[in-house]
Amino acid sequence: MISIIIPARNEEKYIEGCLISIFSQQHGVNFEVIVVDNASSDRTAAVVRKKFPQAKVLSEQRPGTNRSRQKGFDAATGDIVVFLDADVRLPEGWLQRIENRLKRSPDLVAISGPYRYYDIPWFLNVLSDLYTFLVTLPWQLFTKITGLPSFMIGGNMAIRKNRLIEAGGLNTDLQFFGDDTDTGRRLYKVGRVIFSFRFWVYTSARRYKKNGVVKTTIAYLRNYFSLIYTHKLKDSNKTYEEIR
């Protein structure tokens, strides 16, 4: 059983596409969907309840992705928990591949994968794939040498529920930046974590469009290294709304 948990704050524009991609999966995987409305001021929760009655809707009034994820995690009944962002869209067969990979490797604690973007031209996606490959390949070698946690993307994570409990759950003090890094760091202490191109998902390029590719990439990298080495974030003083 897979529990899919989606934190959603003012995601009326994106949540329908996300849920359509989930409920359209055709390979017979047993799953539940939990959408956690994170104090939205739009119709996010209403859209889910009206169009997707098979999804469970919870409420978390304190802003923050990890607070919403933890709320969904506490209600999850599956032995595998999948954390997606509300603007993510799953390619066909994704859930089946996740389930098969975890069944095949009992020592594997968690899986993460890259993004591809559905709202930019195809050639920019090619460049994005190339960039991700050039960054993650040496990074994976670096983590093996140094013992640092594997790279994880918060909107694309599949984790064994019992191992996340063993790792202490999610750090709900983190609102946005570093939440996935901290989760990876915790999980790394209890088992093997992988980042694989086989488990890519579609998402929106909205953050890059809003803040620019270079600025956004630098922000993610500096917060990653800061959290790994100092357990503190460079942008911890920024609000959730400023950086989402």
N, C-alpha and C positions, 0 to 999 in steps of 0.2 A: 504494500500500500504506500502510495506517494502522497504527501500533503504539500500542496503548492500554496505558498504564502506570498501575498502581494501587498506591500505597503502602498497606500495611495492617498496623496494629499493634493486636492484640486486637480484630479486627473480625468475629469469628465471627457476631455478631448481624446484621450488615449486608451482608457480602460476597456472600451468595447472591443477594439482591435486585439488587445492582449487576450481577452477571454475567448474570443472567437477562435484564435489560434490554438488555445489550449483544448477547448471542447471539440475541436475538429480533428484532434489526434485519432488515428484510425487503427491502432495496433493493440487494442484490448487491455491497456494498462489500467489497473485499478487505482484511481486517484480521487482526491477531494481538493476543492479550491476554497481558500480562505482569503478574502479581501479585507484588509484592515484600513478603515477610513481614518486618516490621521488629521482629524479636526478640519475637514474640508469646508470651504465656504461656497463651493459650487454643488452640482448635482451628482457627484461621483457615486455616492452610496445609492441614490435613487436609480441611477442608470443600471447599476448591478442588480439591484433587487427586482427591477421591472423586466430586464431583458435576460437575466441569468439567475432564475430562482434556484437553480441547483447549486449555486455558490453560496457559501456562508459569509455574511458581512458582520464584522466586528468593529468596534470603535475604540480608538486610542486618542485621547485629547491632548496629550503632551507631544509637541512636535519632535520628530526624529525618526529616521528609518529603522534604526535598531530597536527603538521602543515599540514600533509597530510590528516589526518582525518577531520580537519576543512575545507580544500579545498573541500573534497567530501561532507561534511555536507552542505556547502553553495550551492552546486549544487543539493542536494537531493530533490526529490519531494514527498517522502513518509511521512506519519505521524509517522512511526516508523523507526528509524535508527538502523542498526545492524553494529557494528564494528568488523571485523575479521582480523586476521593476514594472511599474504599470504601463510603461511605453514599450515593453518587450513583446516580441511576437515570435512564437516557436516555429521552427521549420518542421515539416512533417516527419514523424518518427523520432523526434527528439526524446520524448519521455521513454520510449522503448529502449533507445540506446543507453540512456542513463541507467535504467533498471538493469539491463543486461550487463553493463560494465561493473556495477556494484556487486551483482550476484557472482560474477566471474572472479572478483578479487576481494575476498573477505578482509584482507588487510587494508583495503582502501577506505579511508575515512570520508573524503570529500572530493568533489570534482568541480572545477570551474572552467570556463572557456571564454573566447573573445566575442566581441560584438561585430556585426555587420549592420549597415545602416540602410533603412528603407526609404529615406527622404533626401538622399543625395544622388547625383548621377553615378552610373555604374563604374566609370573610370576612377572616380574618387574612392569607391569601395575597393577597387583593385589596389590603389595606393595605400589605403588603410590596411588591407590584408598584408601587404608587403611590409609596411611599417611595423605592424604587430609581430610578424614573423621575425624581423630583424631585431626587434627589442626582446621578445620573449625567449628566443633560442639561446642567446648568450646569457640571458638572465637565469634560465633554468640550469645552465652549467654553473653559473655563479652561485646559485643557492645550494647546489650539491656540494660545492667546494667549501662554502662558508657555513653551511648548516642553517641559513636563513629560511624563513617560511616561504613556501611557494606562493606565487602571485595569485590573487583571487579577485574576481569582479563581483561586487555586491548584488548586481541585478541578474547574475547568472551563477548560482551556487546550488549544488545538490549535496546534502550532508546526511550521514547516518544520525538519526535522532539521538540514540543512546550515547554516541560519541560526543555530540555537542553538549549533552548534559554532563558527561564526564569532564569536558573541557571548561565547564562553568557557565555555559550558556552564552548569550550575547552581551556585550558591554553597552548597556543602555545609557551610559553617560555621553556616548558619542552620537552627535546628531546626524552627521553626514560624512565628511572627510574622514578617512581612516577606519570606518566601520568594518569594511571588508578585510582590510589589512589586519586589524585586531582579531577578527574571527579566524583568519588564516593562521595567525601566530598562536592562538589558543589551540586550534585543531592540530597543528604541527606537533604539539607536545604529546598528543595521544594517538597519533597514527599518521599514515601516509596521505598526502594531499597532492593532487595533480592539476595542472592547467593544460588543457588539450584543445587543439583546433577542431577535433571531431565534434565538440559540444558547443559550437558557436550558436548564437541566437541573433535575431534581428532586433534593432532598437532604433530610437530616434536620435538624430544628431543635434538635438536642440541645445545641449550645453555647449557644444563646439560653435554652433551658430551664434549663441548669445555672448560667449566670452572669448571666442577665438581658439584655434587648435593649439597654438604654442602656449598660450596662457593657461589653458585648461590642463594640458599635459604636464607642464611644470608644476602646477598646483598639486596634482595627484602624486607626482614623484617626490616632491619635497615633503609632503605629509606622510608618504609611505616610509621614507628613510627616517624621518623624525620619530614616528611612532615605533618603528623597529628598534632604533638605537636609544631613544630617550623615554619612550612610552608617553610622549606628549605630542600634541599636534601643533603645527605652525599656524593653522587657521581655526583653532579652537574657539576664538572669540567671535567668529562670524556666525550669523544666525542661519537657520535652516533655509529660510526664504532667499537669502543672499546667494547661496551656493547650489541650490537644487536646480 
